[in-house]
Amino acid sequence: MKTIVILLDTLNRHMLEAYNNQTWVKTPNISRLAEKSVVFGNHWSGSLPCMPARRDIMTGRLGFLERGWGGLEPFDVTLTQKLREGNVFSHIVTDHYHYFATGGENYCQAFNTWDFYRGQETDPWISRVNPPGLTETTYGQTRSQYELNRKTFLEEEQYPGPKTIQAACRWLEENQEADRFFLMVEAFDPHEPFDCPQHYLDLYEDDYSGPRFDWPTYGRVSEPPEAMEHVRKRYAANLSMIDHWLGKLLDTMDQQQLWEDTMVIFTTDHGFLLGEHEWTGKNFMHVYNEIAHLPLMIHVPGMGSVGKQIDSITQNIDLMPTILEYFGIEIPVTVKGQSLLGLIDGTKEKLRDYALYGMHGMTVNLTDGEYTYLRAPAREDNHPCHVYTAMPTSFRSFHGVVDPGKIEVGRFLSQTDYPVFRIPTSQEGSPFKFSKNFRESLLFQLSTDYAQVNPVQDKELQVFYEKRLIEAMEREQAPAEQYVRLGLEDSPN
């Protein structure tokens, strides 16, 4: 009995054939995996972006209402901890460098063993006291550190994504006689920058001749249409590259007949805007479907559900209890997600009525599969809002350093007696200054407006979803201030 989780970062659901048979993007090996799997059609993110999503996966509960980017907390009950207690060996192979930067503590270290491949994005790897100048005219952005890193990618096999998949194949070969293991294969691709060998871009007949554009900024589209078409093809090319190497992993699984005794989970942390809604990137705008509606495919040996599509609402917090149940390990009471095995074997019709998702201090969002409700902060200053954490690290930084006199310490979280810091997020340098980009709450009907371009103007319906949002936040033990911040006056708090 074994489990393999394959997580590709920044994977756009609508570009996969399993979800869109009209797509122009070439991912034959993801399609090959879908043919062996149950495909989930109503799977949603939880906490966003990268590290918050991983904390959800590792703890089985949403964290974005109390904290944003950061490491695993000392009070977190984690998947790897429970696997170890259940005598399941865990290993992660990854090129996701955020795990090893400030704000990514304790994730890889919680596995029995881990393996890391360098060079993605601004991973501080290749060291030069005097970095190269950036004189080339570009759209989007370039970074000196990545220019140093990418010079080491002389052949396709030397790119970090392919190296990660090759390492996973080696690990399976070296442990092919083993049982009761959990392998997490996590490739940063197709995350930006969209860099890959030219022959993948040639698949898309790209004839762009303008300034270099492989790394979009997170903001409003300012580039001309031909540049946007080019960057979409670059994303597709990067995705086709990692899909090719995914095929090598599937080949290894075929050779070892792992499909007979191994659960395989394929998913992502979030999507990415490539011009939709006139934005590129994520984090700085509403959490549109392109960002929050995610692919999920699961192969469970012996359940006979291959090719089935499940449209019940699921979330990333459901992965932890699914893996624990598969191994016969008791699910901790701290877990808010639910195992997906009942949906797969047909003993359950649904797990929940709605999914709650978002980024700390920004919008709080809800979907029931028919509508999406994107609730914006009620005030421009985003008050009141605090980070609750015992480890005050964030994205390459620390919380509270601007005005430490405002930090409090206490037992503020209902799910633990562990004391935490309560740190205001409204001080200078806070990432939540970007809330000006989503000051208006929006309601969309998915069946008639999946692209989310025509907000529903129905006050009675909006009030209905406000109440549903309150119910969902209660279930997730949201801090009382979140109801105030969002202007939810009917809050029970």
N, C-alpha and C positions, 0 to 999 in steps of 0.2 A: 504494500500500500504506500503510494507516493503522491506528491503534489508538485506540480510545476506552475508557477505564476509567471507569465510573460507580460511585461508592462512596457509599452512604447510611449514615450513622453510626447505630449502635444499632438495626439492623433485625432484627426478630424473624421468623425463618424460618417458624414455625408460624402466623403471621398472614397468610401470603401464599397466594393461591389456587393457585399453581404447586406448592406443597408440601402444602396442606391444603384440599381442595375443600369442607370443611365450615366454613371460616372465615367469620366475620361481618364481617371488615374489607374495606373497599372500596378496591382498588388495581388498577383496570382497566388502567392503563398498564404496571405491572410485569407483569401477565398478557400484555399485548400484546407486550412484549419477550420474554417466555418463549416465545411462539409462534414467534419468529424464531430461537430459540436452542437449544443443548443445555443441559439442566438437570441439574446435578450434585446427586445426592441424598445423598451421603456426604461433604460438605465440612465441614472443621473448622478452628477457629481455630488459631493457634500461640501467639505471645506476646500477653498481654493487659495492660491494656486499650488505649486509643487510640494513643498514640505507640509503645509496643512493637509493636503490630500493624502500624503503618506501617513501622517499621524492618524487620520480617520481609518485607513486600511489596517494599520497596526493595532488600533485600539477598539475598533468596532463601534465608535461613537463620534458624533460631530464635535469638533473643537472650535469652529469659527466664531461662535457666539461669545466665547470667553478669551480667545487668544488667536493671533494670526501665525505668521511664520515663526518657527522655532523647533527646538529639539523635542525628543520624548521627555515627558515629565517624570520625576521620580515616583509619583503616585500612579502613573499609567499602568494598567494591567494589559500586557501586550501579547500579541500573537506568538512572537518568538519565545517569550517567557512560558506561555502555556504549552507550546510544543516541546520545549526542553523538559518540562515537568512530565509530559506524556511520552518521553523517550523517543521523540522525533528529532532527528538531526536537521539543522537548518543551515543553508548556505545562500549567500547573495553574490552575484556577479553583476557589476554595473560600471558604467562610465558617467554616472550622474554625479558631477563633482560637488553639487550643493550638500551632499551628505558629509563632506569633509571640510566645509567652510563654517564659520561662525553662524549659528542658527540651524545647523543640521546634526546636532549632537545626538548620540546614543542609538541611532537607527541601525547602521551596519554593525556596530559593536554588540548589538543584542543578539545577532546570529551566532551560531557556533563558529563559523568561519566566514570570511568575506574576501572578495577579490575586486580590485578597482583598476580601471584603465583610464589614463590621463589624456587631457587635451581638448575637451569640449569647451566651447564658448570661451569664457575668461578664466578658466581653470588656471591658477598660478603655477604653471608647470615649467615651461622652458624659461630659463632665467638669463636675463641680460640687464646689466646695470644701465645701459643706454639703449632703451627700446627703439625699434624702428619708427621713423616718422610716418605719418599718414598723409601723404600728398595726393593720393589718387582721388579724383572726383567721384563721388558716390551719391546714390540715394540711400535713405535709411541711415545705417550706422556701420562703423568699423571700430575695432578695438586693437590696440597694440599687442595685448597679450595673445589674442587669438591669431593675429598675423604671425607671431612667433610659433605658436602651437601648430598651426596648419602647415608650416614648412616641413614638418616631420612626416606628413602624410604623403610619402612618395609613391606609394602603391595603395590600391583600394584596401588590401588586407591590413594596412597600417592605420586606417581611420579608427577612432575609438569605438564606434558602433559595431563594425565588423569584428574588431578584436574582442569585444564583449561577447558576441555570439559564439565566436570560435572558442573562447574560454569556457562557455557553458557546455559546448559539445565535448570538450576535453574532460570536464568535470563528470559528465554523464558516462563517458567511456571509462574513466578511472574508477567510477563507483557503480558499474553496471551490475555487480552482484549484491549491492546493498538494498535494504528495504527500510521503510519508515523514514523517508527523508522529505524535506521541503526545500525546493530550489526556486529562488527568485531570480529571474533573468530580466534585468532592467536596462534598456537602451535609451539613451538621451534622444536619439533620432526618433522622429523627424523634427525635433525642437530646432529653432533657429540658432545660429546662422545656417541657412540652407546650402550647405557646402558638400559636394560629392564629385566623383569623377565625371568628366564631360559626357561619357557615353550614356549616362542616365538622363541627362538633360536632352540628349539627342533623341531619346524615346518620344519626346514631346514636340519635336520639330521646332525648337525655339530658334527664332531668327532675330532676336533682340540685339540691338547694336548701341544702346545708350549707356550711360554711366553704370558702373557696378551697382548691383542691388540684390544682395542675398541675405540681408539682415534688417527687417523692417523695424522701425521705431514703434513704440506703444503710444499711438495717438491718432489724430485725424489723418485721413488720406490726403497727401499733398502732391503725390507723384502723378505723372500723366498716365492715361489708360494703358499704353504699351508697356510701361514699367510695371504696372500692377499685374498685367497678364504674365509678364516675365517672372515676377516673384512667386506667383501661383504655380507656375511651371517648375520653379526651383524647389518649392515645397514638395510638389509631386515627385520630382526627381530624387530628393532626399528620402522620401517615403519609399520609393521604388528600390533604392539601395538597401535600406534596412529590411525591406520585404524579401529581397534576394537572399540576404544572410539569414533571415528567419527560416527560409527554406532549408538551409544547412542544418539548423536545429531540428526541424521536422524530419529531415532525412535520418538524423541520428536516432530520433525517437522511433522511426520506422524500423531501423536496423535492430534496435534493442527490444522491439515489440512492447514499447512502454504504454501504448494505448490500452493494453489489456489490464494493467494494474495501476494506472496513474491518472489522477485527475489533473486536467490542464485548464488553466484560467488565462484568458487573454483580454487585456483591457488597457486603459490609459488613465491619466490623472485629470486631463482637461483638453479642450480643443483650442482653436486659435482663429482669430479673425484675419482674413486676407482680403479686406476691402468691403466685406459685408457691413451694412449699416454705416458705411463711410469711415470705418476704423480698421487699423491693423493692431494686432497684439491681443492683450487681455489686461485685466486688473484696473484699467483706467476708465472703464465704461460699464454699462449695464451687463449683467451676465446673460448674454443672449444664448439661444439654443446651440449655436455653433461652438460655444465654450462649454456649456453645461450638460448637453445631451450626448452621452458617451457610448462607445461600443463596448460590449461585453459578450464573450463567447466562452462556454464551458463544456469541456468533454468529461463525462463521468463514466468510467468503465462499468458495463453491466446494467446500465439503466435503460438502454434501448431507446433513447430519445434523440438520436442523431438526426439533424435536419429540422428539428422542431423549433418554432419561434415562440417565445414567451413575451407577452405584452403587459404583464403585471409590472407595477412600478417597483424598481429596485434601485439600490444606491451602493456606493463604494463601501459603506460601513457593513454591508452584508457579506463581504468576502471573508473577514475573520471568522465569524460563526460558521460559515460554510466549510472552511478548511478544518476547523476544530471538530465539527460534527463528522466530517468524512473520516477523520482519524480516530473517532470515538472518544474524544476528549471533552469534558464538561465545559460548557460555555459560561464564562464568568457573569455575575449579575451586573457588572459595570457595562456590559455590551448592550447597545441600543439597536444594533442591526439584527437581522434574522437570517438564518441559514437559507440558502437558495435550493437545497436539495429537495425540499418538499415540492417546490414549483417544478423541478426537473422531473421528478418521478410521478407527478400528477396527484399527490396526496393533498396539496394545497392549491388554491386558486389565486390567492393574493397574499402579500405580506403587509401592505399598508395602503392607506387611501391617498397619500400624497407624499412627496419628497420635499425636504427643506434643504436649501443650499445657498452658499454665498461666501464672501470674504469678510474677515473681521473689520468692523467699523464702517463697512460700506453698505450696499443693499442687502436685504434679507429676502430670499426668493422662495417661491413655492410653486409646485405643479401637481395637479391631480391627473395629468395625462390629457385632459380636455382644455385646460387653461394654464397659462403661466402668469404668476403675479409677482412683479418685481417691485418690492417696497423700498422706497428711498428714505433717507434720514429726513426728519421733520424740520430740522433747523440747519442753516448754512454752516454753523460752527460745529455741527455733529455732536453736540453735548446731549447727555452725558455719556462718556464711553471710556472704559478702562481695559487694560490688559491684565488678566489674572494668570500668574505664572510663578513657579518656583525656580525657573531658569530664565532669567531676563535677557536671553539672547534673541536676536531677530535676524533679518536678512543682512548678513555681514556687519552687524552692529549690535548695540545693546539698548534695551529699553530704559528710559528714565534718567539718562545722563544729563539732560538739559536742566531739569529742575528736580533733583532727588528729594528735596524737602517735601514734595507733594506725594511721595510714595508712602503707602501704608502696608502693613503686614498683618495678616490675620487668617482665620479659617473662613474664607469667603465663599468657597465652592461647596455646594450641597452634596456632591458625589464623593468628597474625600475630607478627612480630618487633617490632611497635610496643610500646614500654613503656606500661604502664597503671597507674593507681592501683588498689590493693587496699584497699577500705574496709569495715570491719566494719559490718554492718547491725543489730547488736543494741544499739546505743547509744540514748540517749534521743531521742525524736522519730521513731524508725524506723516506717514504715508497717506493719511486720511484727508489730507488737503485736496485730494483729487475728487472728493465727493461732489464738487461743482459740476462734474460731467454727468451726474445722474441724480439731480435734485428732484425730478418728477417721477412719481410712482407710475408703473405701466401695467396694464392687463391685456393679455393677448389670447385669442382662441386658436388653439393649435390646429384643429381640424380644418379651419378655413384660412388660417394665416400663420402657417408654421414658420415662415420667414420673419415674422414679427415686425411688420412694417405698418400695420394699421391698428393702433391701440383701441381697445373696446371702451366706449364712453357710456357706461351703465353704472350709475351710482349704487343701485341696489346690489348689483353683482359684485362691485368692489367691496362693499360692506361684508358680503358673504365671505369673500376671500380674506378680508382682514380678520374675521373670526377664525377662519381655518388657520391662518398664520399664527394667531395667538395660541391655538390648540397645539400646533406643531412645536412652537417655542417652549410651551409648558412641558411637553413631553421630553424635550432636550435639556430641561433644567437651565433655561437661559437666565442670566443675571437680570434682576428686576430693571436695571437702568436701560436695558435694550428695548423694552416696551416704550419707555419714555422717549428714548432717542428716535424711535420710529414713529412716534405720535400715535401709538395704539392705546387709546384712552380707556378701552374696555378691559385692559389687562387685569388679571386677578391679583397682580402684585401691587 
